Amino acid sequence: MNLEHIRNFCIIAHIDHGKSTLADRFLEITGTIDKREMKRGQMLDTMELEQERGITIKLQPVRMQWKGYELNIIDTPWHVDFQYEVSRSLASVEWAILVVDATQGIEAQTLSNVYMAIENDLDIIPIINKIDLPAANVEKVMEEIIHLLWCKKEDIIPVSAKTWENVSSILDAVIERIKMPKVFENALSSGTNVRNDILHFSIHSRTSLEWLTINPKSELKALVFDSQYDTYRGVVSYIKIFSGEVKKWDTLFFINTGKKIEVTEVGYFAPKYQASEKIETWSIGYVVTGLKSIREAKVWDTLWKPADNEWPKDKVENAQAIPWFKKVTPFIFAWIFPINSDEYPQFVDAVEKLMLNDSALTIEPEVSPALGHGYRCGFLGLLHLDIVRERLIREFNMDVIITSPQVTYKVKMIGDKREEYNRFHSELVGETGLRIERPVSQEKVFTFLFISNPEDLPKRELYISMEEPIAKCELITPKEYVGNLMKLAQERRGIFVNQNFLDQERIMLTYELPMSELISDFYDELKSLSSGYASMNYEFLKYREDDLVKLDFLIAGEKVEALSMMCHRTQAQNIGGKITKKLKEVVPKALFAIAIQAAVGGKVVAREDISALRKDVTAKLYGWDISRKRKLLDKQKEGKKKMKQFWKVSLPSEVFINLLKK
């Protein structure tokens, strides 16, 4: 295939704007999938979970043929919790199709997606979908798109993916507007036959990658943007080739992991695996690595092969990886444990295989006195957490329990506590570990510890202050619900930034909100207060100091570390009251009264009591008088006092499971 006849693009849209339906129409029009095979909608949403929820969770590439051109499209999730998937898709394409619902217009995630595409130097073809609906307002939506992209009216294509109206014109626009995949400055090798009138496409922001070439006989450089694990064939890596080509039985090298493989199969997506002789420059396809260890084939790695197929040690050591690697930085953490501790080996295998397919998931082994062995997992959001739980249950048949999500806090300590608190090192965010900063105006040395587990918080006298992560949150809503949403944001400790009128009916509110507030029921409240019309998008902004405290829970005077959490001081009493009431329902009764308390430091902020189980010690009496009854009751009372003093409440794991399930 000539380089000029290859087109790589993705589709970006807000949730439920018709992105996956439009992708289905592309597959049918190009003949990639026969109409008889279209038994269900969303052919690229292959997971059962995607079909049920109507959202795209995993990226899915597919190759189509249209009028002599090779079209490589990546159907990409666009929810904020799956932006790591998005970043890998954007690194593999040059153009994007922006789909906007004619009845809804531009929404919060539409703006976020457009900004992300622009940051990755992608050119955009705007599309207005669902023009067949009675509520469609094409002219109004066109004005919004023109204001957002500064494009011309004739650049916008109105379509209906449901009725097929004007869908083929999108593919024609892809061919006409996208001249060829963009190449890099100084990347054209000598002797390559490239017409002078396309050399202007070599001007690109990624000018540092001078080793890239469009010569198929040059060294191979391929970006691994996704992976799957196949029980029989091992790891299958999805790749975008920037130079060279891949054939069956080629020897390739993973630059970052240092693993050498022999390709047992090579091919493209149609949308299922379709074996072929080779994959050429700028094409998207897959290679079967045969690897059984998922740690040896990581996403964002570079597959490399020298041009002369010679493997001297110095050449291998000097091979350069594609420098687009992005390390995921989760700000939401939760602990996952198998309900049945005997299934821990199967649980480990399931989590590691899921990590290969979901590279945004980070794990670290953890041991809990209450729940046993498990993993401390980092997520990009609550939906990401919920999807991971569902996939473990459905795909791997694992019954798991997930603790309440926590965010990462920044603790400022005076003095160099590196050695004393070295145990925190593995739990820090970022590649540098503990960061020591010397303020210009002071002689003291400060150490910042990043913790997500309340149990790791140092004693109060050992740290100066605590900071929490703040998110920039954009809320788009009809103007009649502005008051409700502003009240909601203020109740969640939000700081108002600004508001913009998108048009006469809709307003975008911008707030700075603590991420700990967003991971609760903020989204549900947002939809409830706006009758479902409001949308939101958020991203991490900064850390901000606030009056944060550790909320502990005591049962019969004993602190239960597994239930500890971080919260704002003003919310400690309210949160503590709710959880103590739940604990009262799930903690089993004992032969003595049990006090359930929520405390901040030494101050109790909430309390519930569980009455004692009382044995009828007078049942054996016959013909007794009141003195005999009183004697037995007093003896029982003294025994309960002694029992309460020396016995400890042993909480079974079912208590934590029932509490977390609620």
Long-range contacts (C-beta under 8 A, 24 or more apart in sequence): 1-70, 1-280, 1-283, 3-180, 3-181, 3-194, 3-214, 3-281, 3-282, 4-179, 4-180, 4-198, 5-68, 5-69, 5-70, 6-69, 6-70, 6-72, 6-180, 6-181, 6-282, 6-283, 7-69, 7-70, 7-71, 7-72, 7-95, 7-174, 7-175, 7-178, 7-181, 8-72, 8-74, 8-92, 8-93, 8-94, 8-95, 8-181, 8-240, 8-282, 8-284, 9-71, 9-72, 9-73, 9-74, 9-93, 9-94, 9-95, 9-96, 9-97, 9-125, 9-174, 9-178, 10-73, 10-74, 10-75, 10-76, 10-89, 10-90, 10-93, 10-95, 10-96, 10-97, 11-73, 11-75, 11-76, 11-96, 11-97, 11-99, 12-76, 12-78, 12-96, 12-97, 12-98, 12-99, 12-113, 12-114, 12-117, 12-124, 13-78, 13-98, 13-99, 13-100, 13-101, 13-110, 13-113, 13-129, 14-78, 14-100, 14-101, 14-104, 14-106, 14-107, 14-108, 14-109, 14-110, 14-113, 14-535, 15-55, 15-78, 15-79, 15-109, 16-54, 16-101, 17-99, 17-100, 17-101, 17-104, 17-107, 17-110, 17-129, 17-130, 18-99, 18-101, 18-129, 18-130, 18-161, 18-162, 19-56, 19-75, 19-78, 19-99, 20-44, 20-45, 20-56, 20-75, 21-161, 21-162, 22-97, 22-99, 22-127, 22-129, 22-159, 22-161, 22-167, 22-170, 23-62, 23-73, 23-75, 24-161, 25-161, 25-164, 25-167, 26-64, 26-71, 26-73, 26-167, 26-170, 26-171, 27-62, 27-64, 27-271, 29-66, 29-164, 29-167, 29-168, 29-171, 30-64, 30-65, 30-66, 30-71, 30-171, 31-65, 32-62, 32-63, 32-64, 32-65, 32-270, 32-271, 33-271, 43-271, 44-75, 44-271, 45-75, 46-271, 47-391, 48-394, 49-387, 49-390, 49-391, 49-394, 55-79, 56-82, 57-82, 57-387, 58-85, 58-226, 58-357, 59-85, 59-86, 59-88, 59-89, 59-225, 59-226, 60-269, 60-271, 61-92, 61-238, 61-269, 61-271, 61-284, 62-269, 62-270, 62-271, 63-268, 63-269, 63-270, 63-274, 63-283, 63-284, 63-285, 66-171, 66-174, 66-175, 67-171, 67-172, 67-175, 69-175, 70-283, 71-171, 71-174, 72-283, 72-284, 74-284, 78-109, 78-113, 79-109, 79-381, 79-383, 80-109, 80-112, 80-380, 80-381, 80-537, 80-538, 80-539, 81-379, 81-380, 81-381, 81-382, 81-383, 81-384, 81-387, 82-360, 82-380, 82-383, 82-384, 83-116, 83-380, 84-326, 84-328, 84-359, 84-360, 84-380, 85-360, 86-113, 86-116, 87-116, 87-120, 87-326, 88-225, 88-226, 88-299, 88-300, 88-359, 89-225, 90-116, 90-117, 90-120, 90-122, 91-120, 91-223, 91-225, 91-240, 91-324, 92-223, 92-225, 92-240, 92-284, 93-122, 94-122, 94-123, 94-178, 94-181, 94-182, 95-122, 95-123, 95-124, 95-125, 95-174, 95-177, 95-178, 96-122, 96-123, 96-124, 96-125, 97-124, 97-125, 97-127, 97-170, 97-174, 98-124, 98-125, 98-126, 98-127, 98-145, 98-149, 99-127, 99-129, 100-126, 100-127, 100-128, 100-129, 100-141, 100-144, 100-145, 101-129, 101-130, 101-141, 102-128, 102-129, 102-130, 102-131, 102-133, 102-136, 102-137, 102-138, 102-141, 102-158, 103-130, 103-133, 103-135, 103-136, 103-137, 105-137, 105-140, 105-141, 105-144, 105-502, 105-503, 105-506, 106-141, 106-144, 106-145, 106-148, 106-476, 106-502, 107-476, 107-535, 108-474, 108-475, 108-476, 108-508, 108-535, 108-536, 108-537, 109-535, 109-537, 111-148, 111-474, 111-508, 111-537, 112-474, 112-537, 112-539, 114-148, 114-149, 121-204, 121-205, 121-206, 123-177, 123-178, 124-149, 125-155, 125-157, 125-170, 125-173, 125-174, 125-177, 126-151, 126-155, 126-156, 126-157, 127-156, 127-157, 127-158, 127-159, 127-170, 128-156, 128-157, 128-158, 128-159, 129-159, 129-160, 129-161, 130-160, 130-161, 130-162, 131-158, 131-159, 131-160, 131-165, 132-160, 132-162, 132-163, 132-165, 140-503, 143-503, 144-502, 144-503, 181-282, 183-212, 183-214, 184-209, 184-210, 184-212, 185-210, 186-210, 187-211, 187-212, 187-213, 187-214, 187-243, 188-213, 188-214, 189-213, 189-214, 189-215, 189-218, 191-215, 208-323, 209-242, 209-322, 209-323, 211-243, 211-320, 212-242, 212-243, 213-243, 213-244, 214-243, 214-281, 214-282, 215-243, 215-244, 215-281, 216-244, 216-245, 216-280, 216-281, 217-244, 217-307, 218-243, 218-244, 218-307, 219-243, 219-244, 219-304, 219-305, 219-306, 219-307, 220-244, 220-245, 220-246, 220-250, 220-252, 220-303, 220-304, 220-305, 221-302, 221-303, 221-304, 221-322, 222-246, 222-302, 222-303, 222-304, 223-300, 223-302, 223-322, 223-324, 224-254, 224-297, 224-298, 224-299, 224-300, 224-301, 224-302, 224-303, 225-299, 225-300, 226-299, 226-357, 226-359, 227-294, 227-297, 227-298, 227-299, 227-356, 227-357, 227-359, 228-356, 228-357, 229-294, 229-353, 229-356, 229-357, 230-288, 233-264, 233-265, 233-288, 233-290, 234-288, 234-289, 234-290, 234-291, 234-292, 235-289, 235-290, 235-291, 235-292, 235-294, 235-296, 235-297, 235-356, 236-273, 236-286, 236-287, 236-288, 236-289, 237-286, 237-287, 237-289, 237-297, 237-303, 238-284, 238-285, 238-286, 239-279, 239-284, 239-285, 239-286, 239-287, 239-303, 240-282, 240-283, 240-284, 241-279, 241-280, 241-281, 241-282, 241-283, 241-284, 241-285, 242-281, 242-282, 242-322, 243-281, 244-281, 244-305, 244-307, 245-278, 245-279, 245-280, 245-281, 246-278, 246-279, 246-285, 246-287, 246-303, 246-305, 247-277, 247-278, 248-277, 248-278, 250-305, 251-305, 251-309, 251-311, 252-287, 252-303, 252-304, 252-305, 253-303, 253-304, 253-305, 253-311, 253-316, 253-319, 254-296, 254-297, 254-298, 254-301, 254-302, 254-303, 254-304, 255-301, 255-302, 255-303, 255-304, 255-319, 255-320, 255-321, 256-298, 256-300, 256-301, 256-302, 256-321, 256-325, 257-295, 257-296, 257-297, 257-298, 257-301, 259-291, 259-296, 259-297, 261-289, 261-290, 261-291, 262-290, 263-287, 263-288, 263-289, 264-288, 264-289, 264-290, 294-352, 294-353, 294-355, 294-356, 295-352, 297-356, 298-359, 299-359, 300-324, 300-325, 300-326, 300-359, 327-431, 328-359, 328-360, 328-362, 328-378, 328-380, 329-429, 329-430, 329-540, 330-360, 330-362, 330-378, 330-379, 330-380, 330-408, 331-378, 331-380, 331-407, 331-408, 331-429, 331-469, 331-515, 331-540, 332-378, 332-379, 332-380, 332-381, 332-382, 332-384, 332-385, 332-405, 332-406, 332-407, 332-515, 332-519, 333-376, 333-377, 333-378, 333-379, 333-405, 333-406, 333-407, 333-408, 333-452, 333-453, 334-376, 334-377, 334-379, 334-385, 334-402, 334-403, 334-404, 334-405, 334-406, 335-366, 335-368, 335-371, 335-374, 335-375, 335-376, 335-377, 335-402, 335-403, 336-374, 336-375, 336-377, 336-388, 336-389, 336-392, 336-400, 336-401, 336-402, 336-403, 337-368, 337-371, 337-372, 337-373, 337-374, 337-375, 337-400, 337-401, 338-372, 338-374, 338-398, 338-399, 338-400, 338-401, 339-399, 339-400, 339-401, 339-657, 340-399, 341-372, 341-373, 343-398, 343-399, 344-372, 344-373, 346-396, 346-398, 347-374, 347-398, 347-400, 350-392, 350-395, 350-396, 350-398, 351-375, 351-392, 353-396, 354-388, 354-391, 354-392, 354-395, 354-396, 358-388, 358-391, 360-384, 361-388, 364-426, 364-427, 368-562, 369-561, 369-562, 370-560, 370-562, 370-651, 370-653, 370-656, 371-401, 371-562, 371-653, 371-656, 372-653, 376-427, 376-452, 376-453, 379-405, 381-519, 382-519, 382-523, 401-656, 401-657, 401-660, 401-661, 402-660, 403-562, 403-660, 404-565, 404-660, 405-519, 406-452, 406-453, 406-454, 406-516, 406-565, 406-566, 407-452, 407-468, 407-469, 407-515, 407-516, 407-519, 407-566, 408-450, 408-451, 408-452, 408-469, 409-450, 409-451, 409-452, 409-457, 409-466, 409-467, 409-468, 409-469, 409-548, 409-566, 410-448, 410-449, 410-450, 410-466, 410-467, 410-468, 410-469, 410-543, 411-448, 411-449, 411-450, 411-451, 411-457, 411-458, 411-463, 411-465, 411-466, 411-467, 412-446, 412-447, 412-448, 412-463, 412-464, 412-465, 412-466, 412-467, 412-545, 413-446, 413-447, 413-448, 413-449, 413-458, 413-462, 413-463, 413-464, 414-444, 414-445, 414-446, 414-463, 414-464, 415-444, 415-445, 415-447, 416-445, 416-447, 417-447, 417-449, 417-462, 418-447, 421-447, 421-449, 421-458, 423-456, 424-449, 424-450, 424-451, 424-456, 427-451, 427-452, 427-453, 427-456, 454-550, 454-561, 454-564, 454-565, 454-566, 455-561, 455-564, 457-550, 457-566, 460-601, 465-545, 466-545, 466-546, 466-548, 467-543, 467-544, 467-545, 467-546, 468-514, 468-515, 468-516, 468-543, 468-544, 468-546, 468-548, 468-566, 469-514, 469-515, 469-516, 469-540, 469-542, 469-543, 470-512, 470-513, 470-514, 470-515, 470-540, 470-541, 470-542, 470-543, 470-544, 471-512, 471-513, 471-514, 471-515, 471-518, 471-538, 471-539, 471-540, 471-541, 472-497, 472-510, 472-511, 472-512, 472-538, 472-539, 472-540, 472-541, 473-510, 473-511, 473-512, 473-513, 473-518, 473-536, 473-537, 473-538, 474-508, 474-509, 474-510, 474-536, 474-537, 474-538, 475-508, 475-509, 475-510, 475-511, 475-526, 475-534, 475-535, 475-536, 476-502, 476-506, 476-507, 476-508, 476-509, 476-534, 476-535, 476-536, 477-506, 477-507, 477-509, 477-530, 477-533, 477-534, 477-535, 478-505, 478-506, 478-507, 478-530, 478-533, 478-534, 479-505, 479-506, 479-507, 481-529, 481-530, 481-531, 481-533, 481-534, 482-507, 482-509, 484-529, 484-530, 485-509, 485-526, 485-529, 485-530, 485-534, 488-522, 488-525, 488-526, 488-529, 489-513, 492-517, 492-518, 492-522, 493-517, 493-546, 493-568, 512-541, 512-544, 513-538, 514-544, 514-546, 514-568, 515-540, 516-566, 516-567, 549-600, 549-601, 550-600, 551-575, 551-576, 551-598, 551-599, 551-600, 551-605, 552-598, 552-599, 552-600, 553-579, 553-580, 553-583, 553-596, 553-597, 553-598, 553-599, 554-595, 554-596, 554-597, 554-598, 554-599, 555-583, 555-587, 555-594, 555-595, 555-596, 555-597, 555-649, 555-651, 556-590, 556-594, 556-595, 556-644, 556-648, 556-649, 557-595, 558-648, 558-649, 560-651, 562-656, 563-656, 563-659, 569-600, 572-598, 572-600, 572-605, 573-598, 573-605, 573-606, 576-605, 576-606, 577-605, 577-606, 579-606, 580-606, 580-607, 580-608, 581-608, 582-659, 582-662, 583-608, 583-659, 584-608, 584-609, 584-610, 586-655, 586-658, 586-659, 586-662, 587-649, 587-651, 587-655, 588-652, 588-655, 589-613, 590-647, 590-649, 591-615, 591-640, 591-643, 592-640, 592-643, 592-644, 592-647, 593-640, 593-644, 594-649, 612-640
